[in-house]
Every structure is written in structure tokens, then in C-alpha cells.
């Protein structure tokens, strides 16, 4: 089920042929919209951005995307912003689903855009600087953060980095902040930095295609285009998590939750989602970091930063059929 937030296009959106659970009309501050929907369960928000006060300021839209999750948003734009660098700014903050064509909304619900679908918008707008971290446009920055203790961010980052190097070549980097775990890998593209040196290091590796960041010791997630939140779904880890913070899943609404080192099957994942009132983006089983794990190709493709070719080669063997995606 979906929600509609409308203003100038309310009459047109009221005739949209999709499943609607809630429809509001008016003009709102970004903070009002986040507060209104952060605890509300829905699939997509069709947001007429004229319903957002000061919507031409991209930082206002960024507040909404961070508060509700950019993957949930489909922005309906007025024609005038479609003729400006505004679209490039939307891509820079990780918002990929937008249109000024009402007929396109159903297509975006059925098949949301990934970065590769909108990358050309940034190229056409001259490659202005990235808002979040002042590195060059075209670099994808993915953050990884443990929610349960020792959920495997460092090892997963290492495996993803190797998978991405196979796909895109050597200009893939991993960064950890405030610790030295990467030293065991003996890899010059796995970098350890202090908190104060993060942004200077990002500017230094401007030739990178993809940067993976271990966020466990760093609170500013805005340096990333996207963040995945790792949960190891064992009973012990989950019980400890809830004991320490009973509202943790409320804070994860709209975010990309990844079950890591997971032995859950599809039915188990469905039960987990129901009990936690959350949505699982991907269910990763225990993996051997010494081997090539083909499921990571599919995972990266789902994130919009991988190459589906490798994953599709194995589809016929039902490897991915074992795991809920």
C-alpha cells in the first residue's frame, strides 16, 4: 500500500490508479512530514514536492529522504525544476525516483530506478561537486554499520570490496574510521583514518569509482550516498539489542536492513519483519571470505552499484532461490 502527499497536483494524483492507504493534502515543513510518516507502515510515498515548504532547497528534500528513506520516495516534480540542475542534486542525495509525468508513477512503483538509470543526469549537468562530501560526482559511497554487536561490517566490507574490484577494476576503496582492523588484510586500498581525517581522505581518493565505509566508529552518515544496517538475527544478539534499546527498530524504519550471517529461511524472515515491524532489504547467509561468493553479485545489483551479469549466470542453479532477497 502507498501514501500520497499532494498540493498543486492533488486533483491529478487523486485519480491515480494505485493502492492507497493514506492521502494528505497541503503544504508541510520537512520535519512535519517525517514526524507524520516515520512510524507509519507503507510501501511508497508519492510526494508532490510542492507540498514541501522551501522544496527548491535540496537540503530540505535531503531531510525527508534521510528521515523516511530515499528508496520509499517517488517525487512528482513541477515542470520548471526539470529544466535545471535540481535533478542532478536529487541524484547526488540518493533520490533516484522522480518524474513530472503522472503516467510514469506506476512504472516507478513496479520498477524503481537505480543509480545507473539516472547517472546520465549528473553527467549532463556538468559534474558539479557532490553535496554530501565534496568529492567528485560519479563516486558511489556506501556505508556499512552494525546494529547488533559484531554483525560483521568489517568482513562484509572486505568481501564486497573484492567483488567490486572484479567488476570495476582496482579503483575501489574501503575506509574504516578510528580503528585498525584493516591492517590484517594487507591491502593498500583498505584505509584506516582518524575521525578528523575522513573528508580529506575522501577528497584525496577522488579517482575512486566506489568507496565502502565502515561507520561503526563514526556518526555522520551524511558522507555516504547510502547506508546498510547489519543485524545478525540470532536470538542472543536480538534479545540483547532489544534489551539495550527497545525502540531500535523504530529508528530503522525506511532504512536498508540487511540480515548478515543469517540462517533464516523465507518464512523466518517474514516472521522477523512482522515482529520487528520492519522491512528486510536482503538476507545474507554466513559466507567464507576466502572464496568468491556469487550471492554478493546479486546483493550489489540490488543496491544499484553492481553488475547483474554474474548473478544471472547462477540463477538457473537456484543458488539465490535459497535466500530471501
KOLTIPA-111997 format. One record per residue (C-alpha): x, y, z. Coordinates in pm, 1 decimal. Each point is the difference from the previous one (the first is absolute). Layout:
<rec><east>X</east><north>Y</north><up>Z</up></rec>
...
This chain:
<rec><east>0.0</east><north>0.0</north><up>0.0</up></rec>
<rec><east>113.9</east><north>355.2</north><up>-77.9</up></rec>
<rec><east>-49.3</east><north>352.3</north><up>130.0</up></rec>
<rec><east>-50.7</east><north>322.4</north><up>-193.7</up></rec>
<rec><east>106.0</east><north>343.0</north><up>121.5</up></rec>
<rec><east>-132.6</east><north>260.3</north><up>-242.4</up></rec>
<rec><east>-38.4</east><north>372.6</north><up>-48.6</up></rec>
<rec><east>-8.2</east><north>160.9</north><up>-344.3</up></rec>
<rec><east>-50.2</east><north>-337.6</north><up>-170.9</up></rec>
<rec><east>-261.5</east><north>-129.6</north><up>243.2</up></rec>
<rec><east>-280.8</east><north>-20.8</north><up>-258.8</up></rec>
<rec><east>214.5</east><north>-204.8</north><up>-237.6</up></rec>
<rec><east>143.1</east><north>-227.0</north><up>268.2</up></rec>
<rec><east>-346.2</east><north>-71.4</north><up>140.9</up></rec>
<rec><east>-75.6</east><north>-193.3</north><up>-319.7</up></rec>
<rec><east>315.9</east><north>-210.1</north><up>16.4</up></rec>
<rec><east>-84.1</east><north>-368.9</north><up>-41.6</up></rec>
<rec><east>209.2</east><north>-150.1</north><up>281.7</up></rec>
<rec><east>-67.5</east><north>-143.8</north><up>344.8</up></rec>
<rec><east>-14.9</east><north>287.6</north><up>248.2</up></rec>
<rec><east>-1.8</east><north>-33.8</north><up>376.6</up></rec>
<rec><east>21.4</east><north>372.8</north><up>80.8</up></rec>
<rec><east>-40.1</east><north>325.7</north><up>-193.2</up></rec>
<rec><east>85.2</east><north>342.8</north><up>142.9</up></rec>
<rec><east>-15.2</east><north>340.5</north><up>-166.2</up></rec>
<rec><east>165.2</east><north>326.1</north><up>92.7</up></rec>
<rec><east>339.5</east><north>160.1</north><up>51.5</up></rec>
<rec><east>232.4</east><north>-131.8</north><up>269.5</up></rec>
<rec><east>341.5</east><north>54.0</north><up>150.3</up></rec>
<rec><east>242.3</east><north>-287.7</north><up>-62.5</up></rec>
<rec><east>5.0</east><north>-78.3</north><up>371.7</up></rec>
<rec><east>-380.7</east><north>-20.5</north><up>7.4</up></rec>
<rec><east>-6.8</east><north>-259.2</north><up>-276.6</up></rec>
<rec><east>269.4</east><north>-210.7</north><up>164.1</up></rec>
<rec><east>-183.3</east><north>8.9</north><up>332.7</up></rec>
<rec><east>-330.4</east><north>-84.7</north><up>-172.4</up></rec>
<rec><east>126.4</east><north>-307.7</north><up>-182.4</up></rec>
<rec><east>309.8</east><north>-131.0</north><up>180.3</up></rec>
<rec><east>-207.1</east><north>-249.0</north><up>201.7</up></rec>
<rec><east>-253.7</east><north>-66.7</north><up>-276.7</up></rec>
<rec><east>36.2</east><north>-324.4</north><up>-197.0</up></rec>
<rec><east>-27.7</east><north>43.0</north><up>-379.1</up></rec>
<rec><east>177.0</east><north>-103.8</north><up>-319.5</up></rec>
<rec><east>49.8</east><north>324.5</north><up>-195.9</up></rec>
<rec><east>-70.0</east><north>366.9</north><up>58.0</up></rec>
<rec><east>-107.9</east><north>190.2</north><up>-309.7</up></rec>
<rec><east>107.7</east><north>349.3</north><up>100.2</up></rec>
<rec><east>-106.4</east><north>306.4</north><up>-194.2</up></rec>
<rec><east>297.6</east><north>211.3</north><up>99.5</up></rec>
<rec><east>-204.3</east><north>318.9</north><up>-12.2</up></rec>
<rec><east>-147.8</east><north>-140.6</north><up>322.3</up></rec>
<rec><east>340.2</east><north>58.7</north><up>163.4</up></rec>
<rec><east>77.1</east><north>350.1</north><up>119.9</up></rec>
<rec><east>320.2</east><north>138.7</north><up>-154.3</up></rec>
<rec><east>33.7</east><north>-310.2</north><up>-220.7</up></rec>
<rec><east>243.3</east><north>175.7</north><up>-235.2</up></rec>
<rec><east>261.2</east><north>-23.6</north><up>275.2</up></rec>
<rec><east>141.3</east><north>-349.9</north><up>-57.4</up></rec>
<rec><east>95.8</east><north>-28.3</north><up>367.6</up></rec>
<rec><east>-371.3</east><north>7.0</north><up>84.0</up></rec>
<rec><east>-63.7</east><north>-300.6</north><up>-223.8</up></rec>
<rec><east>306.5</east><north>-168.8</north><up>147.7</up></rec>
<rec><east>-157.9</east><north>26.9</north><up>348.0</up></rec>
<rec><east>-303.2</east><north>-189.7</north><up>-129.2</up></rec>
<rec><east>205.3</east><north>-265.4</north><up>-180.3</up></rec>
<rec><east>214.4</east><north>-60.7</north><up>308.0</up></rec>
<rec><east>-299.4</east><north>-2.3</north><up>232.6</up></rec>
<rec><east>-222.6</east><north>-230.1</north><up>-205.2</up></rec>
<rec><east>247.4</east><north>-182.8</north><up>-224.8</up></rec>
<rec><east>75.9</east><north>104.9</north><up>-356.6</up></rec>
<rec><east>-109.3</east><north>-338.7</north><up>-136.2</up></rec>
<rec><east>-357.3</east><north>69.9</north><up>115.4</up></rec>
<rec><east>-31.5</east><north>331.9</north><up>-183.9</up></rec>
<rec><east>-143.8</east><north>69.9</north><up>-343.4</up></rec>
<rec><east>13.1</east><north>375.8</north><up>-58.6</up></rec>
<rec><east>-246.7</east><north>170.9</north><up>-230.7</up></rec>
<rec><east>172.9</east><north>312.0</north><up>-132.4</up></rec>
<rec><east>-125.5</east><north>325.1</north><up>-149.2</up></rec>
<rec><east>117.8</east><north>54.9</north><up>-355.2</up></rec>
<rec><east>229.5</east><north>292.8</north><up>78.4</up></rec>
<rec><east>239.4</east><north>-195.6</north><up>223.8</up></rec>
<rec><east>38.0</east><north>-264.3</north><up>-271.9</up></rec>
<rec><east>184.9</east><north>256.4</north><up>-208.7</up></rec>
<rec><east>265.8</east><north>71.6</north><up>265.4</up></rec>
<rec><east>281.9</east><north>-160.9</north><up>197.1</up></rec>
<rec><east>-260.2</east><north>-100.3</north><up>258.7</up></rec>
<rec><east>-20.6</east><north>-351.0</north><up>-144.6</up></rec>
<rec><east>375.6</east><north>-42.9</north><up>35.2</up></rec>
<rec><east>-26.1</east><north>113.0</north><up>360.8</up></rec>
<rec><east>-268.5</east><north>-262.0</north><up>65.6</up></rec>
<rec><east>226.0</east><north>-271.8</north><up>-136.4</up></rec>
<rec><east>285.6</east><north>128.3</north><up>216.4</up></rec>
<rec><east>-202.3</east><north>-52.8</north><up>318.1</up></rec>
<rec><east>-102.2</east><north>-350.1</north><up>-106.6</up></rec>
<rec><east>-353.9</east><north>77.0</north><up>-121.9</up></rec>
<rec><east>-37.3</east><north>-179.2</north><up>-333.8</up></rec>
<rec><east>-377.6</east><north>-21.8</north><up>-47.9</up></rec>
<rec><east>-158.7</east><north>319.0</north><up>-128.7</up></rec>
<rec><east>-215.2</east><north>105.4</north><up>-291.9</up></rec>
<rec><east>-223.6</east><north>278.6</north><up>-128.9</up></rec>
<rec><east>-211.0</east><north>-256.6</north><up>-186.1</up></rec>
<rec><east>-283.6</east><north>-146.1</north><up>205.5</up></rec>
<rec><east>-15.0</east><north>-304.5</north><up>-227.2</up></rec>
<rec><east>357.7</east><north>-89.4</north><up>94.8</up></rec>
<rec><east>-81.3</east><north>-40.8</north><up>370.3</up></rec>
<rec><east>-136.9</east><north>-353.4</north><up>-37.4</up></rec>
<rec><east>317.2</east><north>-101.4</north><up>-186.9</up></rec>
<rec><east>218.9</east><north>137.7</north><up>279.4</up></rec>
<rec><east>-201.5</east><north>-193.3</north><up>257.8</up></rec>
<rec><east>36.0</east><north>-322.9</north><up>-197.0</up></rec>
<rec><east>367.2</east><north>54.0</north><up>-90.9</up></rec>
<rec><east>176.3</east><north>271.6</north><up>200.0</up></rec>
<rec><east>300.5</east><north>172.8</north><up>-150.9</up></rec>
<rec><east>353.6</east><north>-88.5</north><up>103.8</up></rec>
<rec><east>300.0</east><north>230.4</north><up>-21.7</up></rec>
<rec><east>95.3</east><north>-134.3</north><up>-342.9</up></rec>
<rec><east>-340.2</east><north>111.4</north><up>-131.0</up></rec>
<rec><east>53.8</east><north>364.2</north><up>97.4</up></rec>
<rec><east>380.2</east><north>34.8</north><up>-11.6</up></rec>
<rec><east>-20.4</east><north>176.5</north><up>-336.7</up></rec>
<rec><east>-192.8</east><north>285.2</north><up>165.4</up></rec>
<rec><east>309.0</east><north>91.9</north><up>199.3</up></rec>
<rec><east>221.6</east><north>-31.9</north><up>-306.4</up></rec>
<rec><east>-225.2</east><north>236.9</north><up>-193.8</up></rec>
<rec><east>15.7</east><north>256.3</north><up>278.4</up></rec>
<rec><east>373.0</east><north>50.3</north><up>-12.9</up></rec>
<rec><east>121.7</east><north>-208.6</north><up>291.1</up></rec>
<rec><east>-50.6</east><north>254.0</north><up>278.4</up></rec>
<rec><east>133.9</east><north>-93.8</north><up>341.7</up></rec>
<rec><east>-175.1</east><north>-259.0</north><up>212.5</up></rec>
<rec><east>-200.4</east><north>165.4</north><up>276.2</up></rec>
<rec><east>68.2</east><north>-250.0</north><up>272.8</up></rec>
<rec><east>376.1</east><north>-29.8</north><up>-5.1</up></rec>
<rec><east>154.0</east><north>230.5</north><up>-262.0</up></rec>
<rec><east>149.5</east><north>-284.9</north><up>-200.4</up></rec>
<rec><east>-56.8</east><north>-29.9</north><up>-373.2</up></rec>
<rec><east>-336.6</east><north>-103.3</north><up>-141.2</up></rec>
<rec><east>-14.1</east><north>-355.6</north><up>-126.0</up></rec>
<rec><east>153.0</east><north>-150.1</north><up>314.8</up></rec>
<rec><east>-239.3</east><north>-227.1</north><up>183.6</up></rec>
<rec><east>53.7</east><north>-0.2</north><up>377.5</up></rec>
<rec><east>-160.6</east><north>-283.8</north><up>193.1</up></rec>
<rec><east>2.2</east><north>-5.7</north><up>379.3</up></rec>
<rec><east>-24.5</east><north>-319.1</north><up>206.9</up></rec>
<rec><east>-101.8</east><north>4.2</north><up>365.3</up></rec>
<rec><east>-53.9</east><north>-272.0</north><up>260.4</up></rec>
<rec><east>-327.0</east><north>16.3</north><up>191.1</up></rec>
<rec><east>50.7</east><north>-318.2</north><up>201.0</up></rec>
<rec><east>345.0</east><north>-42.0</north><up>154.2</up></rec>
<rec><east>265.6</east><north>-145.2</north><up>-230.3</up></rec>
<rec><east>-247.1</east><north>-39.8</north><up>-287.8</up></rec>
<rec><east>287.2</east><north>-25.0</north><up>-247.8</up></rec>
<rec><east>41.4</east><north>345.0</north><up>-157.3</up></rec>
<rec><east>378.1</east><north>-25.9</north><up>-39.2</up></rec>
<rec><east>-0.3</east><north>-344.8</north><up>-160.4</up></rec>
<rec><east>-297.2</east><north>78.7</north><up>-224.2</up></rec>
<rec><east>166.8</east><north>321.1</north><up>-114.4</up></rec>
<rec><east>312.2</east><north>-199.3</north><up>-89.5</up></rec>
<rec><east>-198.6</east><north>-255.2</north><up>-200.7</up></rec>
<rec><east>-205.0</east><north>266.6</north><up>-178.5</up></rec>
<rec><east>315.5</east><north>191.0</north><up>-85.3</up></rec>
<rec><east>151.6</east><north>-309.9</north><up>-162.2</up></rec>
<rec><east>-320.1</east><north>-66.7</north><up>-193.4</up></rec>
<rec><east>-9.2</east><north>358.0</north><up>-126.0</up></rec>
<rec><east>364.7</east><north>-9.8</north><up>-106.5</up></rec>
<rec><east>-86.1</east><north>-299.4</north><up>-219.9</up></rec>
<rec><east>-280.4</east><north>203.7</north><up>-155.6</up></rec>
<rec><east>148.6</east><north>349.1</north><up>-29.5</up></rec>
<rec><east>376.4</east><north>-29.8</north><up>35.0</up></rec>
<rec><east>240.7</east><north>119.1</north><up>269.4</up></rec>
<rec><east>-151.9</east><north>341.7</north><up>78.7</up></rec>
<rec><east>-217.8</east><north>-135.4</north><up>281.1</up></rec>
<rec><east>87.4</east><north>102.0</north><up>354.9</up></rec>
<rec><east>-101.7</east><north>-91.8</north><up>352.1</up></rec>
<rec><east>32.6</east><north>241.7</north><up>292.3</up></rec>
<rec><east>-19.9</east><north>-72.2</north><up>371.5</up></rec>
<rec><east>-11.1</east><north>283.5</north><up>249.9</up></rec>
<rec><east>165.3</east><north>4.9</north><up>340.3</up></rec>
<rec><east>126.7</east><north>-358.6</north><up>-1.5</up></rec>
<rec><east>265.4</east><north>-224.3</north><up>-162.1</up></rec>
<rec><east>-179.3</east><north>-321.8</north><up>-94.6</up></rec>
<rec><east>91.7</east><north>39.3</north><up>-368.2</up></rec>
<rec><east>368.1</east><north>-52.5</north><up>75.4</up></rec>
<rec><east>-53.0</east><north>-379.0</north><up>-1.1</up></rec>
<rec><east>-103.2</east><north>5.7</north><up>-368.2</up></rec>
<rec><east>324.8</east><north>151.6</north><up>-132.3</up></rec>
<rec><east>-187.3</east><north>191.3</north><up>-273.5</up></rec>
<rec><east>104.3</east><north>356.3</north><up>-90.9</up></rec>
<rec><east>-356.0</east><north>84.8</north><up>-106.1</up></rec>
<rec><east>-132.4</east><north>-78.8</north><up>347.1</up></rec>
<rec><east>73.4</east><north>316.9</north><up>193.3</up></rec>
<rec><east>-12.8</east><north>80.0</north><up>371.7</up></rec>
<rec><east>-53.1</east><north>366.4</north><up>89.8</up></rec>
<rec><east>-76.0</east><north>209.6</north><up>305.9</up></rec>
<rec><east>-335.2</east><north>173.3</north><up>34.3</up></rec>
<rec><east>149.4</east><north>340.6</north><up>-78.6</up></rec>
<rec><east>161.1</east><north>-126.3</north><up>-323.7</up></rec>
<rec><east>-307.1</east><north>-158.1</north><up>-163.1</up></rec>
<rec><east>-95.6</east><north>279.3</north><up>-237.9</up></rec>
<rec><east>358.3</east><north>76.9</north><up>-103.7</up></rec>
<rec><east>52.6</east><north>-368.0</north><up>-81.5</up></rec>
<rec><east>-317.8</east><north>-5.5</north><up>-210.6</up></rec>
<rec><east>129.3</east><north>297.0</north><up>-198.8</up></rec>
<rec><east>338.4</east><north>-168.8</north><up>-36.2</up></rec>
<rec><east>-142.4</east><north>-314.1</north><up>-164.5</up></rec>
<rec><east>-208.4</east><north>196.3</north><up>-251.9</up></rec>
<rec><east>82.8</east><north>-254.6</north><up>-273.1</up></rec>
<rec><east>-196.4</east><north>-270.0</north><up>182.7</up></rec>
<rec><east>-304.6</east><north>-152.8</north><up>-164.8</up></rec>
<rec><east>-145.6</east><north>-141.7</north><up>319.6</up></rec>
<rec><east>86.0</east><north>58.5</north><up>366.6</up></rec>
<rec><east>-122.2</east><north>-223.8</north><up>281.0</up></rec>
<rec><east>6.3</east><north>148.7</north><up>350.5</up></rec>
<rec><east>-16.6</east><north>-182.8</north><up>332.4</up></rec>
<rec><east>-213.6</east><north>240.1</north><up>205.9</up></rec>
<rec><east>16.2</east><north>-176.9</north><up>333.1</up></rec>
<rec><east>221.4</east><north>265.2</north><up>158.9</up></rec>
<rec><east>-139.9</east><north>297.9</north><up>-193.4</up></rec>
<rec><east>-338.5</east><north>167.5</north><up>45.9</up></rec>
<rec><east>-26.3</east><north>225.1</north><up>-306.1</up></rec>
<rec><east>-176.5</east><north>-225.6</north><up>-250.8</up></rec>
<rec><east>-54.9</east><north>293.0</north><up>-238.7</up></rec>
<rec><east>342.0</east><north>-61.7</north><up>-155.4</up></rec>
<rec><east>-155.6</east><north>-306.7</north><up>-166.0</up></rec>
<rec><east>-242.6</east><north>-22.7</north><up>-288.3</up></rec>
<rec><east>-154.8</east><north>-302.5</north><up>163.9</up></rec>
<rec><east>38.5</east><north>-198.5</north><up>322.8</up></rec>
<rec><east>-78.6</east><north>-362.3</north><up>73.6</up></rec>
<rec><east>-73.3</east><north>-104.6</north><up>357.5</up></rec>
<rec><east>116.9</east><north>-347.8</north><up>100.8</up></rec>
<rec><east>-188.2</east><north>-223.3</north><up>239.0</up></rec>
<rec><east>115.1</east><north>-347.2</north><up>95.4</up></rec>
<rec><east>-339.3</east><north>-160.8</north><up>71.6</up></rec>
<rec><east>98.1</east><north>-249.4</north><up>268.2</up></rec>
<rec><east>-224.2</east><north>-11.2</north><up>307.8</up></rec>
<rec><east>284.0</east><north>106.9</north><up>229.5</up></rec>
<rec><east>99.7</east><north>298.1</north><up>-214.4</up></rec>
<rec><east>-358.6</east><north>115.6</north><up>-53.1</up></rec>
<rec><east>-98.1</east><north>-32.3</north><up>364.2</up></rec>
<rec><east>303.9</east><north>198.8</north><up>105.3</up></rec>
<rec><east>-76.5</east><north>264.5</north><up>-263.3</up></rec>
<rec><east>-359.6</east><north>44.8</north><up>119.0</up></rec>
<rec><east>105.2</east><north>-0.2</north><up>365.8</up></rec>
<rec><east>240.6</east><north>286.7</north><up>-66.7</up></rec>
<rec><east>-238.4</east><north>197.2</north><up>-222.3</up></rec>
<rec><east>-365.3</east><north>-97.7</north><up>-25.3</up></rec>
<rec><east>-66.3</east><north>262.7</north><up>-269.1</up></rec>
<rec><east>284.5</east><north>-98.4</north><up>-227.5</up></rec>
<rec><east>-222.2</east><north>-123.6</north><up>-283.8</up></rec>
<rec><east>-199.8</east><north>322.0</north><up>3.4</up></rec>
<rec><east>321.5</east><north>183.6</north><up>-83.4</up></rec>
<rec><east>68.1</east><north>-244.6</north><up>-284.2</up></rec>
<rec><east>-332.5</east><north>55.8</north><up>-178.0</up></rec>
<rec><east>59.0</east><north>72.2</north><up>-367.1</up></rec>
<rec><east>365.8</east><north>-97.1</north><up>19.7</up></rec>
<rec><east>175.7</east><north>-288.9</north><up>-171.6</up></rec>
<rec><east>10.9</east><north>-281.3</north><up>255.3</up></rec>
<rec><east>224.4</east><north>-289.3</north><up>-100.3</up></rec>
<rec><east>-2.8</east><north>-324.2</north><up>193.9</up></rec>
<rec><east>360.5</east><north>-118.8</north><up>7.3</up></rec>
<rec><east>138.1</east><north>-341.0</north><up>95.6</up></rec>
<rec><east>-363.5</east><north>-103.5</north><up>-11.8</up></rec>
<rec><east>-138.9</east><north>-353.3</north><up>14.3</up></rec>
<rec><east>-359.0</east><north>118.3</north><up>-44.9</up></rec>
<rec><east>-214.5</east><north>-136.4</north><up>-282.8</up></rec>
<rec><east>-271.9</east><north>195.9</north><up>-179.3</up></rec>
<rec><east>-265.5</east><north>-84.3</north><up>259.7</up></rec>
<rec><east>233.4</east><north>101.0</north><up>282.7</up></rec>
<rec><east>74.5</east><north>332.4</north><up>-170.1</up></rec>
<rec><east>-371.3</east><north>71.9</north><up>-39.2</up></rec>
<rec><east>-52.4</east><north>-67.7</north><up>370.7</up></rec>
<rec><east>298.5</east><north>220.1</north><up>86.1</up></rec>
<rec><east>-148.8</east><north>286.4</north><up>-204.4</up></rec>
<rec><east>-338.1</east><north>-39.9</north><up>169.0</up></rec>
<rec><east>136.8</east><north>-13.0</north><up>353.7</up></rec>
<rec><east>240.2</east><north>290.2</north><up>-48.7</up></rec>
<rec><east>-237.8</east><north>206.1</north><up>-219.7</up></rec>
<rec><east>283.7</east><north>42.6</north><up>-246.8</up></rec>
<rec><east>89.5</east><north>-88.4</north><up>-357.6</up></rec>
<rec><east>303.3</east><north>-211.6</north><up>-84.6</up></rec>
<rec><east>188.5</east><north>120.8</north><up>-306.2</up></rec>
<rec><east>212.7</east><north>-314.7</north><up>-33.0</up></rec>
<rec><east>69.8</east><north>-325.6</north><up>185.5</up></rec>
<rec><east>366.8</east><north>-99.4</north><up>-19.6</up></rec>
<rec><east>106.0</east><north>-346.4</north><up>120.3</up></rec>
<rec><east>336.9</east><north>-72.1</north><up>165.9</up></rec>
<rec><east>269.8</east><north>40.4</north><up>-266.0</up></rec>
<rec><east>361.6</east><north>-111.8</north><up>-31.5</up></rec>
<rec><east>214.6</east><north>310.5</north><up>-54.1</up></rec>
<rec><east>272.3</east><north>-215.7</north><up>-160.8</up></rec>
<rec><east>-226.4</east><north>-93.2</north><up>-290.6</up></rec>
<rec><east>-195.8</east><north>181.7</north><up>-268.2</up></rec>
<rec><east>-361.1</east><north>18.9</north><up>118.0</up></rec>
<rec><east>-230.9</east><north>38.7</north><up>-298.7</up></rec>
<rec><east>-290.5</east><north>115.3</north><up>215.8</up></rec>
<rec><east>189.5</east><north>326.0</north><up>54.7</up></rec>
<rec><east>-37.2</east><north>77.3</north><up>-371.7</up></rec>
<rec><east>-375.5</east><north>-11.5</north><up>41.4</up></rec>
<rec><east>16.0</east><north>203.5</north><up>319.8</up></rec>
<rec><east>203.8</east><north>273.8</north><up>-168.7</up></rec>
<rec><east>-230.3</east><north>2.1</north><up>-299.1</up></rec>
<rec><east>-293.1</east><north>52.5</north><up>236.2</up></rec>
<rec><east>184.6</east><north>297.2</north><up>146.7</up></rec>
<rec><east>40.3</east><north>143.3</north><up>-348.1</up></rec>
<rec><east>381.6</east><north>-1.7</north><up>5.8</up></rec>
<rec><east>76.3</east><north>-344.4</north><up>-134.8</up></rec>
<rec><east>-14.1</east><north>-192.4</north><up>-323.0</up></rec>
<rec><east>-287.0</east><north>-244.6</north><up>-28.9</up></rec>
<rec><east>183.2</east><north>-206.9</north><up>-260.6</up></rec>
<rec><east>178.0</east><north>-223.2</north><up>248.9</up></rec>
<rec><east>-313.0</east><north>-53.2</north><up>205.1</up></rec>
<rec><east>-209.1</east><north>-94.3</north><up>-301.4</up></rec>
<rec><east>249.6</east><north>-266.7</north><up>-102.2</up></rec>
<rec><east>-81.7</east><north>-190.0</north><up>317.7</up></rec>
<rec><east>-375.8</east><north>61.6</north><up>3.8</up></rec>
<rec><east>-71.5</east><north>-322.8</north><up>-182.1</up></rec>
<rec><east>168.9</east><north>-198.9</north><up>275.8</up></rec>
<rec><east>-246.5</east><north>139.9</north><up>255.5</up></rec>
<rec><east>280.1</east><north>123.1</north><up>222.8</up></rec>
<rec><east>-187.6</east><north>321.5</north><up>75.6</up></rec>
<rec><east>-329.2</east><north>-182.9</north><up>39.4</up></rec>
<rec><east>121.2</east><north>-116.7</north><up>340.6</up></rec>
<rec><east>16.6</east><north>350.5</north><up>139.1</up></rec>
<rec><east>-260.2</east><north>271.6</north><up>28.9</up></rec>
<rec><east>112.2</east><north>314.2</north><up>-177.7</up></rec>
